[in-house]
Amino acid sequence: MFFLLFLLIAAAVVAVTSYNSLQKLGQDVREKASNTQVAISKKLALINQLIDVVKNYQEGEQLVQLKISQDASAANLASSYQQTGAVMAAVQGIAEKFPNLKANEQYHRLVDSIQQCEQNIQDSRERYNHAVKKYNTRRSKIPTVFFAKTMGFPEAPYMQFDVSGMNETASLHQFKTDDGERLQQLLSGAGSKIAGLASQAGKAGAELLDKFKELPERDKTKE
């Protein structure tokens, strides 16, 4: 009985420690994801500014402005980002036909800013994936792996890129960690079990003490 009580207390301590560690790493993952999305939105905004410049020239009206999505799924943001390569190729093709556009100072400044922004996106993606690796590694270690999902910590998705752009943006907003509700439920359940075992252990100890008092004096001496 006492051994079982000790195991429950030890398990509760391990669970709380693991919870705090996963919560910290999970928040870092979400922060890095947000930073990446901000960088993507900035690139889309710069490309839209570049489209406005190109529209002053013939054929520029063929370009459609990219949508900077604010919805929670981020699906439209991913779709717009995947179009950036084609848009930039079209813009550069138009610039080749119009020397005045190619020589435009604002055009060059925006192109340089867009290239820098793309590098920032790649750097942010690397930092995000590094944070995901740390989180997922901690989550998969024993004994955390046995109760991580129960505590509200799913596996975090890596951010992948293909030739068309980023194809995992939509999953970033879907990654959420426990807000404290599951921890309270687990601790409440563990607390009830510990209290029950403690009560049983107390009763068992009292019964042993009563039996000891009932023993004859000589038996007590032997004890």
Backbone as ProteinMPNN parsed JSONL, in Angstrom:
{"seq_chain_A": "MFFLLFLLIAAAVVAVTSYNSLQKLGQDVREKASNTQVAISKKLALINQLIDVVKNYQEGEQLVQLKISQDASAANLASSYQQTGAVMAAVQGIAEKFPNLKANEQYHRLVDSIQQCEQNIQDSRERYNHAVKKYNTRRSKIPTVFFAKTMGFPEAPYMQFDVSGMNETASLHQFKTDDGERLQQLLSGAGSKIAGLASQAGKAGAELLDKFKELPERDKTKE", "coords_chain_A": {"N_chain_A": [[0.827, -1.21, 0.0], [1.849, 1.293, 0.903], [3.981, 1.418, -0.813], [2.725, 1.589, -3.312], [1.477, 4.034, -3.002], [3.719, 5.664, -2.906], [4.683, 5.292, -5.521], [2.635, 6.504, -7.017], [2.844, 9.189, -6.209], [5.444, 9.737, -7.11], [5.034, 9.414, -9.866], [3.29, 11.524, -10.346], [4.947, 13.712, -9.844], [6.88, 13.391, -11.878], [5.203, 13.694, -14.09], [4.34, 16.377, -13.86], [6.794, 17.712, -14.083], [7.566, 16.951, -16.685], [5.437, 18.055, -18.077], [5.808, 20.842, -17.703], [8.232, 21.161, -19.07], [7.561, 20.382, -21.716], [5.597, 22.271, -22.247], [7.04, 24.673, -22.287], [8.816, 24.202, -24.464], [6.928, 23.777, -26.459], [5.674, 26.277, -26.632], [7.774, 27.711, -27.687], [7.97, 26.587, -30.22], [5.535, 27.468, -31.329], [5.962, 30.217, -31.292], [8.101, 30.478, -33.107], [6.826, 29.58, -35.409], [4.934, 31.597, -35.781], [6.643, 33.768, -36.289], [7.699, 32.986, -38.741], [5.449, 33.074, -40.378], [4.89, 35.778, -40.295], [7.087, 36.754, -41.698], [6.556, 35.65, -44.217], [4.145, 36.942, -44.853], [5.115, 39.536, -45.057], [6.738, 39.322, -47.317], [4.806, 38.801, -49.281], [3.408, 41.224, -49.212], [5.368, 42.983, -50.152], [5.717, 42.007, -52.749], [3.228, 42.608, -53.802], [3.418, 45.387, -53.784], [5.388, 45.631, -55.704], [4.017, 44.678, -57.925], [2.192, 46.758, -58.252], [3.919, 48.737, -59.146], [4.757, 47.658, -61.589], [2.374, 47.614, -62.967], [2.11, 50.064, -64.108], [3.167, 49.866, -66.536], [2.94, 48.473, -69.857], [1.142, 45.42, -70.207], [1.285, 44.911, -67.574], [-1.119, 44.77, -66.249], [-1.909, 42.16, -66.292], [-1.016, 40.84, -64.105], [-1.949, 39.538, -60.964], [-2.859, 40.59, -57.739], [-1.412, 39.219, -54.796], [-2.985, 37.415, -52.171], [-3.009, 38.293, -48.816], [-3.492, 36.41, -46.238], [-5.446, 36.408, -43.255], [-6.757, 34.493, -41.91], [-7.436, 31.813, -39.55], [-6.641, 29.281, -40.363], [-4.597, 29.58, -42.142], [-4.379, 28.646, -44.691], [-4.836, 30.059, -47.091], [-2.701, 31.775, -47.028], [-0.555, 30.052, -47.459], [-1.208, 29.223, -50.043], [-0.957, 31.619, -51.473], [1.738, 32.114, -51.081], [2.893, 30.059, -52.517], [2.52, 30.961, -55.047], [4.343, 32.924, -55.439], [6.801, 32.491, -56.751], [6.097, 32.153, -59.477], [4.933, 34.643, -59.958], [7.097, 36.412, -59.586], [8.751, 35.56, -61.667], [7.186, 36.291, -63.849], [7.123, 39.079, -63.516], [9.849, 39.714, -63.826], [10.147, 38.939, -66.458], [8.554, 40.829, -67.77], [10.013, 43.104, -67.117], [12.278, 42.727, -68.67], [11.333, 43.327, -71.148], [10.79, 45.979, -70.998], [12.897, 48.447, -70.754], [12.85, 50.835, -69.265], [11.391, 50.169, -67.008], [13.042, 48.209, -65.942], [15.182, 49.737, -65.234], [14.151, 51.251, -63.246], [14.333, 52.771, -60.106], [12.783, 52.229, -57.809], [11.753, 49.754, -58.515], [14.051, 48.097, -58.453], [14.751, 48.384, -55.773], [12.588, 47.176, -54.476], [12.739, 44.564, -55.502], [15.195, 43.739, -54.429], [14.537, 43.867, -51.701], [12.574, 41.896, -51.562], [14.04, 39.604, -52.159], [15.732, 39.571, -49.929], [13.821, 39.217, -47.986], [12.884, 36.661, -48.602], [15.118, 35.187, -47.889], [15.039, 35.636, -45.169], [12.728, 34.229, -44.589], [13.564, 31.614, -45.106], [15.528, 31.363, -43.135], [13.955, 31.656, -40.85], [12.363, 29.414, -41.121], [14.258, 27.381, -40.705], [14.918, 27.874, -38.028], [12.45, 27.39, -36.881], [12.044, 24.625, -37.497], [14.155, 23.591, -36.047], [13.315, 24.143, -33.448], [11.054, 22.531, -33.418], [12.251, 20.012, -33.619], [13.579, 19.827, -31.131], [11.387, 19.893, -29.399], [9.816, 17.634, -30.263], [11.693, 15.618, -29.822], [12.033, 15.709, -27.035], [9.443, 15.067, -26.353], [9.222, 12.429, -27.232], [10.791, 10.954, -25.573], [11.372, 8.51, -22.996], [10.051, 8.755, -19.698], [8.138, 10.361, -20.859], [6.897, 10.012, -23.342], [4.841, 8.218, -22.896], [2.705, 9.556, -21.763], [2.438, 12.029, -22.966], [0.653, 12.733, -25.077], [-1.776, 12.38, -23.774], [-1.633, 14.432, -21.944], [-2.054, 16.564, -23.546], [-0.23, 17.267, -25.581], [0.509, 17.152, -28.724], [2.346, 15.721, -31.518], [4.625, 17.905, -33.116], [4.447, 19.553, -36.314], [6.832, 19.454, -38.971], [8.152, 22.095, -41.026], [7.914, 22.062, -44.355], [9.388, 22.569, -47.602], [8.718, 22.745, -51.09], [9.179, 22.663, -54.693], [7.264, 24.475, -55.45], [6.877, 26.095, -53.338], [5.996, 26.71, -49.906], [4.501, 23.974, -48.309], [3.304, 23.259, -45.969], [2.138, 25.153, -44.406], [-0.509, 25.422, -43.521], [-0.797, 23.633, -41.456], [0.449, 24.705, -39.289], [-1.011, 26.461, -37.612], [-2.65, 24.61, -36.534], [-1.291, 23.271, -34.632], [-1.387, 22.948, -31.287], [-0.921, 23.33, -27.79], [-1.587, 22.095, -24.452], [-3.758, 24.129, -22.503], [-3.776, 24.174, -19.812], [-6.008, 22.985, -18.815], [-6.191, 20.169, -19.135], [-4.085, 19.382, -17.515], [-4.992, 20.124, -14.99], [-7.154, 18.372, -14.752], [-5.821, 15.916, -14.759], [-4.193, 16.146, -12.474], [-6.144, 16.468, -10.56], [-7.407, 13.978, -10.671], [-5.245, 12.34, -9.978], [-4.726, 13.352, -7.458], [-7.007, 12.594, -6.059], [-6.744, 9.822, -6.105], [-4.348, 9.506, -4.685], [-5.111, 10.575, -2.228], [-7.049, 8.711, -1.532], [-5.529, 6.353, -1.338], [-3.806, 7.148, 0.697], [-5.602, 7.403, 2.773], [-6.422, 4.73, 3.014], [-3.978, 3.616, 3.674], [-3.566, 4.858, 6.122], [-5.665, 3.774, 7.623], [-4.908, 1.094, 7.56], [-2.545, 1.236, 9.012], [-3.541, 2.064, 11.49], [-5.091, -0.157, 12.179], [-3.095, -2.09, 12.469], [-1.799, -1.02, 14.677], [-3.797, -1.214, 16.625], [-4.061, -3.984, 16.779], [-1.567, -4.567, 17.78], [-1.742, -3.448, 20.314], [-3.537, -5.135, 21.475], [-2.136, -7.428, 21.919], [-0.707, -9.769, 24.289], [1.365, -8.85, 27.124], [3.807, -10.232, 27.171], [4.071, -11.06, 24.559], [4.348, -8.614, 23.307], [6.785, -7.913, 24.315], [8.432, -9.713, 23.034], [8.073, -8.817, 20.479]], "CA_chain_A": [[0.0, 0.0, 0.0], [2.721, 2.457, 0.987], [4.794, 1.424, -2.027], [1.856, 2.084, -4.373], [1.321, 5.466, -2.751], [4.993, 6.291, -3.313], [4.741, 5.273, -6.983], [1.707, 7.516, -7.528], [3.428, 10.513, -5.958], [6.58, 9.869, -8.029], [4.492, 9.59, -11.208], [2.741, 12.878, -10.421], [6.092, 14.63, -9.929], [7.436, 13.246, -13.228], [4.235, 14.251, -15.033], [4.381, 17.841, -13.761], [8.079, 18.144, -14.638], [7.49, 16.775, -18.136], [4.449, 19.025, -18.564], [6.443, 22.163, -17.749], [9.24, 21.143, -20.124], [6.879, 20.371, -23.006], [4.899, 23.551, -22.41], [8.051, 25.662, -22.666], [9.276, 23.901, -25.819], [5.796, 23.966, -27.352], [5.49, 27.718, -26.847], [8.86, 28.137, -28.568], [7.562, 26.158, -31.563], [4.475, 28.358, -31.8], [6.565, 31.532, -31.54], [8.865, 30.4, -34.355], [5.85, 29.47, -36.498], [4.372, 32.939, -35.972], [7.676, 34.591, -36.918], [7.798, 32.582, -40.146], [4.27, 33.564, -41.083], [5.061, 37.225, -40.427], [8.047, 36.954, -42.786], [5.857, 35.33, -45.466], [3.204, 38.039, -45.116], [5.906, 40.697, -45.484], [7.147, 39.099, -48.71], [3.628, 38.975, -50.128], [3.115, 42.656, -49.273], [6.374, 43.596, -51.029], [5.416, 41.609, -54.127], [2.073, 43.402, -54.222], [3.931, 46.723, -54.106], [6.095, 45.509, -56.982], [2.982, 44.559, -58.954], [1.663, 48.108, -58.47], [4.899, 49.462, -59.962], [4.754, 47.065, -62.925], [1.094, 47.928, -63.611], [2.231, 51.314, -64.842], [3.718, 49.535, -67.842], [2.1, 47.591, -70.664], [1.031, 44.015, -69.824], [1.312, 44.775, -66.125], [-2.44, 44.486, -65.725], [-2.11, 40.709, -66.255], [-0.601, 40.347, -62.786], [-2.992, 39.602, -59.939], [-2.278, 40.785, -56.404], [-1.45, 38.05, -53.916], [-3.798, 37.624, -50.98], [-2.35, 38.109, -47.517], [-4.588, 35.879, -45.428], [-5.394, 36.537, -41.803], [-7.611, 33.482, -41.296], [-6.738, 30.955, -38.59], [-6.102, 28.075, -40.981], [-3.403, 29.989, -42.897], [-4.346, 27.932, -45.967], [-4.711, 31.038, -48.165], [-1.339, 32.297, -46.959], [0.282, 29.056, -48.127], [-1.534, 29.262, -51.469], [-0.362, 32.83, -52.037], [3.2, 31.971, -51.072], [3.257, 29.152, -53.602], [2.431, 31.695, -56.306], [5.349, 33.989, -55.501], [7.817, 32.184, -57.753], [5.545, 32.439, -60.798], [4.732, 36.087, -60.064], [8.398, 37.05, -59.761], [9.221, 35.23, -63.018], [6.415, 37.121, -64.769], [7.579, 40.461, -63.354], [11.171, 39.841, -64.431], [9.963, 38.858, -67.903], [8.057, 42.138, -68.212], [11.112, 44.061, -66.978], [13.186, 42.533, -69.794], [10.728, 43.951, -72.329], [10.683, 47.432, -70.791], [14.132, 48.945, -70.122], [12.56, 51.872, -68.271], [10.999, 49.475, -65.779], [14.225, 47.521, -65.417], [16.075, 50.761, -64.682], [13.42, 51.98, -62.213], [14.972, 52.611, -58.797], [11.839, 51.587, -56.901], [11.692, 48.352, -58.93], [15.234, 47.407, -57.931], [14.692, 48.368, -54.309], [11.601, 46.173, -54.073], [13.278, 43.229, -55.823], [16.216, 43.432, -53.409], [13.844, 43.629, -50.431], [11.884, 40.613, -51.671], [15.071, 38.566, -52.052], [16.146, 39.538, -48.533], [12.703, 38.671, -47.225], [12.884, 35.217, -48.839], [16.186, 34.636, -47.05], [14.526, 35.656, -43.796], [11.771, 33.118, -44.483], [14.334, 30.37, -45.003], [16.159, 31.341, -41.805], [12.886, 31.421, -39.875], [11.965, 28.006, -41.258], [15.284, 26.565, -40.051], [14.769, 28.03, -36.58], [11.213, 26.698, -36.515], [12.276, 23.183, -37.533], [15.041, 23.258, -34.927], [12.467, 24.139, -32.25], [10.217, 21.329, -33.528], [13.1, 18.859, -33.317], [13.781, 19.785, -29.68], [10.096, 19.552, -28.777], [9.456, 16.255, -30.577], [12.662, 14.734, -29.162], [11.657, 15.667, -25.614], [8.137, 14.399, -26.268], [9.346, 11.009, -27.539], [11.642, 10.28, -24.59], [10.732, 7.795, -21.894], [8.68, 8.229, -19.747], [7.21, 11.378, -21.358], [6.165, 9.511, -24.5], [3.684, 7.429, -22.482], [1.563, 10.382, -21.36], [2.484, 13.349, -23.609], [-0.587, 12.967, -25.809], [-2.847, 12.497, -22.782], [-1.511, 15.741, -21.312], [-2.392, 17.616, -24.506], [0.94, 17.68, -26.353], [0.646, 16.354, -29.947], [3.611, 15.873, -32.239], [4.653, 19.153, -33.893], [4.775, 19.305, -37.727], [7.959, 20.169, -39.574], [7.787, 22.973, -42.131], [8.583, 21.569, -45.55], [9.302, 23.369, -48.812], [8.933, 22.055, -52.353], [9.514, 23.591, -55.776], [6.214, 25.483, -55.593], [6.827, 26.936, -52.147], [5.777, 26.015, -48.646], [3.299, 23.153, -48.403], [2.839, 22.832, -44.653], [1.757, 26.319, -43.611], [-1.834, 25.269, -42.933], [-0.743, 22.81, -40.25], [1.11, 25.412, -38.201], [-1.994, 26.966, -36.664], [-3.336, 23.478, -35.938], [-0.483, 22.78, -33.521], [-1.725, 23.612, -30.04], [-0.594, 22.583, -26.583], [-2.584, 22.221, -23.389], [-3.872, 25.449, -21.879], [-3.838, 23.969, -18.373], [-7.222, 22.254, -18.444], [-5.903, 18.736, -18.987], [-3.222, 19.196, -16.346], [-5.85, 20.192, -13.809], [-7.914, 17.132, -14.69], [-4.915, 14.829, -14.373], [-3.785, 16.334, -11.082], [-7.316, 16.229, -9.733], [-7.576, 12.534, -10.593], [-4.134, 11.776, -9.208], [-4.899, 13.76, -6.069], [-8.059, 11.753, -5.467], [-6.182, 8.487, -5.897], [-3.368, 9.587, -3.598], [-5.861, 10.758, -0.986], [-7.681, 7.44, -1.217], [-4.501, 5.423, -0.865], [-3.322, 7.627, 1.988], [-6.626, 7.035, 3.752], [-6.328, 3.287, 3.222], [-2.734, 3.338, 4.398], [-3.777, 5.277, 7.506], [-6.517, 2.771, 8.273], [-4.109, -0.121, 7.754], [-1.619, 1.491, 10.117], [-4.327, 2.084, 12.729], [-5.464, -1.535, 12.492], [-1.893, -2.763, 12.993], [-1.546, -0.497, 16.013], [-4.803, -1.799, 17.512], [-3.711, -5.382, 16.996], [-0.383, -4.615, 18.641], [-2.175, -3.147, 21.676], [-4.282, -6.275, 21.998], [-1.23, -8.531, 22.231], [-0.268, -9.882, 25.707], [2.621, -8.142, 27.412], [4.98, -11.023, 26.808], [4.207, -11.031, 23.096], [4.861, -7.295, 22.967], [8.214, -7.905, 24.631], [9.087, -10.43, 21.953], [8.078, -7.95, 19.314]], "C_chain_A": [[0.865, 1.265, 0.0], [3.579, 2.579, -0.272], [3.996, 1.971, -3.209], [1.632, 3.583, -4.245], [2.562, 6.227, -3.189], [5.095, 6.361, -4.834], [3.827, 6.335, -7.588], [2.262, 8.925, -7.351], [4.586, 10.767, -6.917], [6.107, 10.124, -9.449], [3.935, 10.998, -11.386], [3.859, 13.908, -10.561], [6.706, 14.603, -11.324], [6.515, 13.891, -14.261], [4.277, 15.781, -15.03], [5.673, 18.388, -14.367], [8.067, 18.061, -16.158], [6.535, 17.791, -18.754], [5.099, 20.402, -18.717], [7.462, 22.246, -18.88], [8.593, 21.194, -21.504], [6.157, 21.69, -23.277], [5.869, 24.626, -22.878], [8.51, 25.448, -24.106], [8.16, 24.118, -26.839], [5.539, 25.436, -27.644], [6.566, 28.269, -27.771], [8.543, 27.764, -30.016], [6.526, 27.123, -32.129], [5.012, 29.759, -32.095], [7.323, 31.543, -32.863], [7.935, 30.283, -35.557], [5.259, 30.84, -36.819], [5.368, 33.853, -36.678], [7.808, 34.275, -38.405], [6.632, 33.131, -40.95], [4.32, 35.082, -41.272], [6.003, 37.537, -41.591], [7.402, 36.684, -44.142], [4.898, 36.451, -45.842], [3.933, 39.282, -45.613], [6.333, 40.535, -46.938], [5.976, 39.308, -49.655], [3.287, 40.456, -50.295], [4.096, 43.375, -50.209], [6.118, 43.252, -52.493], [4.215, 42.389, -54.653], [2.475, 44.841, -54.554], [4.647, 46.713, -55.459], [5.106, 45.394, -58.137], [2.389, 45.936, -59.285], [2.607, 48.926, -59.345], [4.835, 48.975, -61.406], [3.488, 47.43, -63.69], [1.128, 49.243, -64.373], [2.771, 51.095, -66.253], [2.778, 48.556, -68.554], [2.227, 46.144, -70.191], [1.02, 43.828, -68.308], [-0.033, 44.406, -65.535], [-2.731, 42.986, -65.657], [-1.763, 40.12, -64.885], [-1.722, 40.558, -61.764], [-2.329, 39.706, -58.562], [-2.446, 39.521, -55.555], [-2.226, 38.381, -52.647], [-2.988, 37.344, -49.728], [-3.427, 37.706, -46.531], [-4.348, 36.11, -43.947], [-6.219, 35.445, -41.116], [-6.778, 32.489, -40.494], [-6.093, 29.747, -39.24], [-4.802, 28.34, -41.721], [-3.306, 29.292, -44.245], [-4.158, 28.901, -47.13], [-3.321, 31.662, -48.194], [-0.386, 31.356, -47.683], [0.063, 29.095, -49.63], [-0.891, 30.472, -52.143], [1.152, 32.708, -52.116], [3.664, 31.079, -52.218], [3.218, 29.837, -54.957], [3.576, 32.694, -56.489], [6.403, 33.746, -56.575], [7.341, 32.539, -59.152], [5.374, 33.94, -61.012], [6.062, 36.797, -60.322], [8.965, 36.777, -61.152], [8.503, 36.089, -64.05], [6.875, 38.569, -64.72], [8.933, 40.664, -64.032], [11.096, 39.742, -65.954], [9.48, 40.169, -68.484], [9.178, 43.175, -68.17], [12.104, 43.937, -68.129], [12.661, 43.219, -71.048], [10.708, 45.467, -72.241], [11.905, 47.942, -70.029], [13.879, 50.006, -69.054], [12.154, 51.261, -66.93], [12.212, 48.831, -65.119], [15.193, 48.507, -64.762], [15.423, 51.529, -63.538], [14.024, 51.686, -60.831], [14.056, 51.891, -57.806], [11.71, 50.096, -57.219], [12.856, 47.57, -58.323], [15.205, 47.315, -56.412], [13.723, 47.3, -53.813], [12.1, 44.753, -54.353], [14.318, 42.812, -54.793], [15.565, 43.107, -52.064], [13.145, 42.27, -50.427], [12.874, 39.457, -51.535], [15.559, 38.417, -50.609], [15.068, 38.903, -47.66], [12.623, 37.151, -47.392], [13.967, 34.532, -48.007], [15.756, 34.596, -45.589], [13.535, 34.519, -43.571], [12.514, 31.797, -44.309], [15.0, 30.243, -43.634], [15.123, 31.04, -40.72], [12.423, 29.965, -39.917], [12.967, 27.088, -40.559], [15.159, 26.651, -38.534], [13.513, 27.316, -36.09], [11.441, 25.189, -36.458], [13.21, 22.73, -36.418], [14.243, 23.188, -33.625], [11.56, 22.907, -32.245], [11.01, 20.084, -33.158], [13.306, 18.716, -31.813], [12.503, 19.346, -28.963], [9.747, 18.082, -29.0], [10.402, 15.25, -29.924], [12.33, 14.594, -27.682], [10.358, 14.889, -25.431], [8.262, 12.888, -26.423], [10.223, 10.243, -26.547], [10.813, 9.57, -23.524], [11.018, 8.545, -20.586], [7.66, 9.182, -20.379], [6.332, 10.861, -22.491], [4.884, 8.774, -24.11], [2.467, 8.294, -22.131], [1.545, 11.776, -21.999], [1.172, 13.675, -24.318], [-1.752, 13.167, -24.853], [-2.828, 13.868, -22.12], [-1.793, 16.886, -22.28], [-1.222, 18.129, -25.309], [1.104, 16.773, -27.573], [2.022, 16.551, -30.57], [3.538, 17.131, -33.099], [5.064, 18.861, -35.329], [6.009, 20.083, -38.154], [7.439, 21.023, -40.728], [8.604, 22.57, -43.35], [8.392, 22.526, -46.719], [9.473, 22.462, -50.027], [9.159, 23.092, -53.441], [8.484, 24.704, -55.928], [6.124, 26.406, -54.389], [6.619, 26.107, -50.901], [4.472, 25.245, -48.707], [2.771, 22.7, -47.062], [2.39, 24.006, -43.792], [0.449, 26.099, -42.869], [-1.799, 24.511, -41.619], [-0.176, 23.562, -39.057], [0.126, 25.895, -37.155], [-2.73, 25.833, -35.96], [-2.559, 22.919, -34.746], [-0.786, 23.598, -32.268], [-1.352, 22.711, -28.872], [-1.637, 22.865, -25.51], [-2.574, 23.618, -22.78], [-3.991, 25.367, -20.36], [-5.014, 23.123, -17.935], [-6.938, 20.769, -18.209], [-5.02, 18.474, -17.772], [-4.043, 19.217, -15.072], [-6.66, 18.914, -13.64], [-7.041, 15.978, -14.214], [-4.517, 14.932, -12.908], [-4.94, 16.077, -10.135], [-7.544, 14.735, -9.559], [-6.489, 11.88, -9.768], [-4.268, 12.125, -7.736], [-5.935, 12.909, -5.36], [-7.524, 10.357, -5.158], [-5.196, 8.475, -4.732], [-4.063, 9.732, -2.257], [-6.519, 9.455, -0.555], [-6.686, 6.435, -0.676], [-3.954, 5.839, 0.493], [-4.309, 7.268, 3.095], [-6.566, 5.549, 4.068], [-5.077, 2.922, 4.006], [-2.874, 3.732, 5.868], [-4.628, 4.278, 8.269], [-5.738, 1.492, 8.55], [-3.145, 0.056, 8.914], [-2.338, 1.49, 11.455], [-4.724, 0.672, 13.155], [-4.278, -2.308, 13.05], [-1.596, -2.318, 14.416], [-2.532, -1.084, 17.024], [-4.483, -3.253, 17.815], [-2.506, -5.512, 17.922], [-0.765, -4.361, 20.095], [-2.885, -4.342, 22.313], [-3.387, -7.45, 22.358], [-0.911, -8.563, 23.729], [1.085, -9.209, 25.878], [3.839, -8.915, 26.97], [5.208, -11.061, 25.303], [4.772, -9.689, 22.622], [6.369, -7.224, 23.192], [9.0, -8.605, 23.532], [9.167, -9.557, 20.708], [9.187, -6.917, 19.418]], "O_chain_A": [[0.647, 2.183, -0.791], [3.868, 3.68, -0.74], [4.528, 2.731, -4.019], [1.601, 4.309, -5.238], [2.465, 7.305, -3.774], [5.542, 7.37, -5.38], [4.198, 6.992, -8.561], [2.156, 9.756, -8.253], [4.713, 11.858, -7.474], [6.687, 10.941, -10.164], [4.088, 11.6, -12.449], [3.726, 14.871, -11.317], [7.017, 15.65, -11.892], [6.979, 14.552, -15.19], [4.251, 16.404, -16.092], [5.658, 19.396, -15.075], [8.504, 18.987, -16.84], [6.8, 18.323, -19.831], [4.948, 21.048, -19.754], [7.556, 23.263, -19.567], [9.025, 21.96, -22.366], [6.12, 22.162, -24.413], [5.547, 25.405, -23.774], [8.585, 26.4, -24.883], [8.411, 24.586, -27.95], [5.222, 25.801, -28.776], [6.309, 29.187, -28.55], [8.816, 28.539, -30.933], [6.632, 27.546, -33.28], [4.566, 30.411, -33.04], [7.21, 32.487, -33.646], [8.229, 30.833, -36.618], [5.103, 31.198, -37.986], [4.99, 34.623, -37.56], [8.002, 35.171, -39.227], [6.811, 33.599, -42.075], [3.852, 35.605, -42.283], [5.759, 38.458, -42.371], [7.663, 37.401, -45.108], [4.838, 36.866, -47.0], [3.433, 39.996, -46.482], [6.297, 41.495, -47.707], [6.129, 39.922, -50.712], [2.921, 40.893, -51.386], [3.703, 44.265, -50.964], [6.281, 44.097, -53.374], [4.19, 42.785, -55.818], [1.942, 45.442, -55.487], [4.531, 47.651, -56.249], [5.336, 45.952, -59.21], [2.119, 46.241, -60.446], [2.163, 49.711, -60.183], [4.857, 49.779, -62.338], [3.512, 47.544, -64.915], [0.255, 49.5, -65.202], [2.825, 52.022, -67.061], [1.94, 47.906, -67.929], [3.315, 45.706, -69.816], [0.776, 42.727, -67.814], [-0.106, 43.808, -64.462], [-3.706, 42.58, -65.026], [-2.186, 39.01, -64.561], [-2.351, 41.615, -61.714], [-1.365, 39.0, -58.267], [-3.48, 38.853, -55.597], [-2.134, 39.489, -52.118], [-2.361, 36.293, -49.598], [-4.183, 38.546, -46.044], [-3.225, 36.023, -43.452], [-6.371, 35.455, -39.895], [-5.578, 32.339, -40.72], [-5.099, 29.231, -38.729], [-3.993, 27.431, -41.908], [-2.254, 29.339, -44.883], [-3.406, 28.609, -48.06], [-2.823, 32.034, -49.256], [0.486, 31.8, -48.43], [1.015, 29.012, -50.406], [-0.349, 30.366, -53.244], [1.773, 33.138, -53.088], [4.711, 31.323, -52.817], [3.818, 29.35, -55.915], [3.753, 33.244, -57.575], [6.848, 34.685, -57.235], [8.077, 33.148, -59.929], [5.633, 34.453, -62.1], [6.143, 37.678, -61.177], [9.586, 37.653, -61.753], [9.115, 36.561, -65.009], [7.005, 39.218, -65.758], [9.143, 41.658, -64.727], [11.878, 40.377, -66.661], [9.927, 40.585, -69.553], [9.289, 44.018, -69.06], [12.71, 44.932, -68.528], [13.436, 43.641, -71.906], [10.62, 46.161, -73.254], [11.944, 47.876, -68.8], [14.6, 50.074, -68.059], [12.518, 51.761, -65.865], [12.386, 48.9, -63.902], [15.932, 48.147, -63.845], [16.071, 52.372, -62.918], [14.201, 50.532, -60.441], [14.513, 51.036, -57.048], [11.576, 49.272, -56.315], [12.657, 46.5, -57.746], [15.587, 46.297, -55.834], [14.007, 46.602, -52.841], [11.907, 43.851, -53.538], [14.324, 41.669, -54.336], [15.991, 42.183, -51.371], [13.127, 41.578, -49.409], [12.585, 38.455, -50.88], [15.774, 37.306, -50.123], [15.36, 38.157, -46.725], [12.327, 36.436, -46.434], [13.762, 33.435, -47.487], [16.064, 33.65, -44.863], [13.504, 33.917, -42.498], [12.147, 30.969, -43.475], [15.035, 29.162, -43.046], [15.382, 30.272, -39.794], [12.131, 29.364, -38.883], [12.574, 26.128, -39.897], [15.277, 25.645, -37.835], [13.512, 26.711, -35.018], [11.07, 24.544, -35.477], [13.077, 21.62, -35.902], [14.457, 22.298, -32.802], [11.325, 22.31, -31.195], [10.503, 19.203, -32.464], [13.218, 17.611, -31.276], [12.541, 18.533, -28.04], [9.421, 17.366, -28.054], [9.982, 14.165, -29.52], [12.346, 13.49, -27.138], [10.201, 14.143, -24.464], [7.496, 12.14, -25.816], [10.381, 9.028, -26.665], [9.7, 9.984, -23.2], [12.164, 8.947, -20.381], [6.47, 8.871, -20.438], [5.16, 11.226, -22.591], [3.943, 8.709, -24.9], [1.331, 7.823, -22.194], [0.731, 12.617, -21.618], [0.642, 14.777, -24.17], [-2.615, 14.014, -25.083], [-3.878, 14.409, -21.774], [-1.774, 18.051, -21.883], [-1.201, 19.299, -25.689], [1.762, 15.736, -27.483], [2.767, 17.451, -30.181], [2.517, 17.396, -33.735], [5.931, 18.018, -35.561], [6.206, 21.229, -37.748], [6.413, 20.709, -41.331], [9.826, 22.717, -43.373], [7.372, 23.207, -46.819], [10.273, 21.527, -50.003], [9.314, 24.276, -53.145], [8.793, 25.763, -56.475], [5.382, 27.388, -54.41], [7.015, 24.943, -50.843], [3.445, 25.792, -49.11], [1.884, 21.848, -47.004], [2.274, 23.87, -42.574], [0.301, 26.531, -41.726], [-2.66, 24.709, -40.761], [-0.307, 23.102, -37.923], [0.374, 25.766, -35.956], [-3.358, 26.045, -34.923], [-3.115, 22.173, -33.941], [-0.479, 24.788, -32.2], [-1.455, 21.487, -28.955], [-2.465, 23.764, -25.652], [-1.516, 24.21, -22.571], [-4.271, 26.367, -19.698], [-5.03, 22.601, -16.82], [-7.382, 20.188, -17.219], [-5.184, 17.467, -17.083], [-3.813, 18.412, -14.169], [-6.835, 18.426, -12.524], [-7.453, 15.169, -13.383], [-4.503, 13.934, -12.187], [-4.753, 15.538, -9.044], [-7.834, 14.267, -8.458], [-6.754, 10.987, -8.964], [-3.967, 11.309, -6.865], [-5.761, 12.545, -4.197], [-7.805, 9.785, -4.105], [-5.202, 7.564, -3.904], [-3.674, 9.106, -1.272], [-6.548, 9.127, 0.632], [-6.95, 5.748, 0.311], [-3.67, 4.993, 1.341], [-3.919, 6.883, 4.198], [-6.647, 5.146, 5.229], [-5.097, 2.052, 4.876], [-2.371, 3.04, 6.753], [-4.345, 3.969, 9.427], [-5.872, 0.881, 9.611], [-2.948, -0.863, 9.71], [-1.814, 0.979, 12.445], [-4.7, 0.343, 14.341], [-4.427, -3.089, 13.99], [-1.193, -3.12, 15.259], [-2.151, -1.414, 18.147], [-4.612, -3.706, 18.952], [-2.425, -6.432, 18.736], [-0.2, -4.967, 21.005], [-2.839, -4.533, 23.528], [-3.831, -8.377, 23.034], [-0.85, -7.515, 24.371], [1.84, -9.023, 24.924], [4.796, -8.338, 26.454], [6.341, -11.09, 24.823], [5.56, -9.626, 21.678], [7.119, -6.608, 22.435], [10.083, -8.165, 23.145], [10.166, -9.549, 19.988], [9.348, -6.091, 18.519]]}, "name": "protein", "num_of_chains": 1, "seq": "MFFLLFLLIAAAVVAVTSYNSLQKLGQDVREKASNTQVAISKKLALINQLIDVVKNYQEGEQLVQLKISQDASAANLASSYQQTGAVMAAVQGIAEKFPNLKANEQYHRLVDSIQQCEQNIQDSRERYNHAVKKYNTRRSKIPTVFFAKTMGFPEAPYMQFDVSGMNETASLHQFKTDDGERLQQLLSGAGSKIAGLASQAGKAGAELLDKFKELPERDKTKE"}
